[in-house]
């Protein structure tokens, strides 16, 4: 995927993309063994942010994956062309 234009998302929450100073912190999974490389990480502020991200991804042929935490968290599949929420 080419560079994600975060302004197209128009969400309240923060969007982290490769090249951001805090990219490594933003993409770190609960399992530190994994080296996840998503297209972007979205820190949604509510349901409206999530809906916008899902629509944005669908329009561009991207996948969306929720980053689970805590008990029951599972390893994520490869995250090429995926926005993690």
MARSEFI-11555 format. One line per field, with one value per residue (C-alpha): x negated, y negated, z; residue number from 0. Coordinates in steps of 0.25 Angstrom, whole numbers, plus 5000, padded with zeros to 4 digits. Layout:
<recs>
x = X:...
y = Y:...
z = Z:...
num = NUM:...
</recs>
This chain:
<recs>
x = 5000:4995:4995:5008:5014:5018:5026:5036:5040:5045:5046:5045:5035:5020:5015:5001:4994:4980:4970:4976:4967:4975:4978:4971:4979:4992:4991:4985:4994:4998:4988:4975:4970:4978:4973:4986:4985:4999:5002:5007:5011:5024:5026:5041:5049:5062:5072:5072:5057:5058:5069:5061:5049:5057:5063:5049:5043:5054:5053:5038:5038:5031:5034:5037:5033:5036:5024:5028:5022:5023:5029:5033:5024:5019:5008:5011:5009:5000:5004:5000:5010:5018:5022:5021:5031
y = 5000:4986:4975:4975:4961:4959:4946:4955:4962:4950:4957:4951:4961:4962:4969:4975:4978:4983:4972:4966:4964:4973:4983:4994:4992:4991:5004:5012:5024:5030:5041:5035:5046:5042:5031:5026:5017:5011:5000:4991:4992:4984:4980:4979:4970:4976:4984:4972:4973:4988:4987:4977:4986:4998:4990:4984:4997:5004:4993:4995:5010:5010:5020:5016:5023:5020:5021:5030:5029:5036:5050:5057:5048:5056:5054:5046:5051:5044:5029:5025:5015:5015:5004:5008:5002
z = 5000:4997:5008:5016:5015:5030:5026:5018:5031:5037:5051:5065:5070:5066:5054:5054:5041:5037:5038:5050:5062:5071:5060:5068:5080:5073:5065:5077:5080:5093:5090:5088:5080:5068:5059:5053:5041:5038:5029:5040:5055:5059:5073:5072:5081:5079:5070:5059:5058:5056:5045:5037:5038:5033:5021:5018:5017:5009:4999:4997:4998:5011:5023:5037:5050:5064:5073:5085:5098:5112:5114:5101:5092:5080:5070:5058:5044:5035:5034:5020:5015:5029:5038:5052:5062
num = 0:1:2:3:4:5:6:7:8:9:10:11:12:13:14:15:16:17:18:19:20:21:22:23:24:25:26:27:28:29:30:31:32:33:34:35:36:37:38:39:40:41:42:43:44:45:46:47:48:49:50:51:52:53:54:55:56:57:58:59:60:61:62:63:64:65:66:67:68:69:70:71:72:73:74:75:76:77:78:79:80:81:82:83:84
</recs>
